[in-house]
Amino acid sequence: MTQLLTRLATLQAQQQETLTLARNAGSDGERAQKALEEVLAAIQSCERRLEEVEPEFLERSQLVRSHQEQIARAHSAMEGLYGRLGRGSQFSTREERDK
């Protein structure tokens, strides 16, 4: 997704450059117009691809966050159990523990 956004920014910069060339070049206007059309087509292609990829990216990002939360909860539960285990093995009987 980052690559697509970078590509889109690059193409938009090329679009601006092509527009500037078209304004400044009298006889090269047709060539600049063709270059502009190519850049615009490439931008549209990148935008369509971004529209296709973005929902899946967002869905997978949410899934990753969900899994990270599950891992954090499991880790916390595990630490609590290990803590209880450590306290339990500290004394061999209830009488020792209650002293």
N, C-alpha and C positions, 0 to 999 in steps of 0.2 A: 504494500500500500504506500509506503514511504517512497518507493521508487516511482510509483505512478504520480504521486504528488510532485516529486522533483522533476519528472519528465514534463508534467503539465506546466510547471513554472518556467522551465526552459523553453517550451514551445510558445508560451505567452510572451516571453522576452523576444523570441525570434519574430513573433507577430508584430510587436512594436517596432523592431528594427526594420522589418519589411515595409511597414507603413511609412516610416521615415524615409526609406529609400524611394518608395513610390512617389512621395511628395516632392522629393528633391531631384529625381531623375526624370527629365522630360521624355527622352527617347527610350529609356529603359523601363518605361511605365508598364508595358505589357509583360515584360519579364518579371518585374516586381509584383505585378498583379497575380501572375501565375504562382510565384513563390508564396505570396500571401494565401492564396487558395489552398496550396499544399499544406501550409502551416495550420490553417484553420481546420482542414480535414484531419490532420494529425491530432489537433487539440480535441476535436469531437470524438475521435477514436479513443483517446486516453480518457476522456470524460465518461464514455460509454463503458469502458473497461472498469473504471473506478466505481461506477454505479453497480456493476455486476459483482465486484469483489467486496465492496464495503459492507453489505449486510452479513456476508459470511465472516468477514473480519470481526465485526462487532459481536456476532454470535459466539465466535471462538474466544474472543477476549473475555466475554462474560463467563464462558465455561471455565477458562483458566482461573479467573477470580474466584469462582465457586469452588473449584478444586483446591485452590490455595487456602480458602477459608476452612474447608473440611480438613485439610492437613494440619492447619493451626489448631483446630479444635481437638483433633486426635492427639497431637503432640502435647497439648495442655492436659488432656485426660491421662496420657501416659505418664507425664511428670507427676501428676497427683497420685497415681497408683504406685509409682516408684517411691514417692515420699512416704506413703502409708506402709509400704513394704519395709522401708528402712526403719521406721519407728517401731514396727512390729517385731523386728529381729533384734531390737536393742535390749529387750528383756525376755527372759525365758519363761517367766510366770507372771500372772496378774499381781501377785503379792509384791514382786520386785518392782513392777511398774508403779504400783500404788504407794510405795514407800516415800 
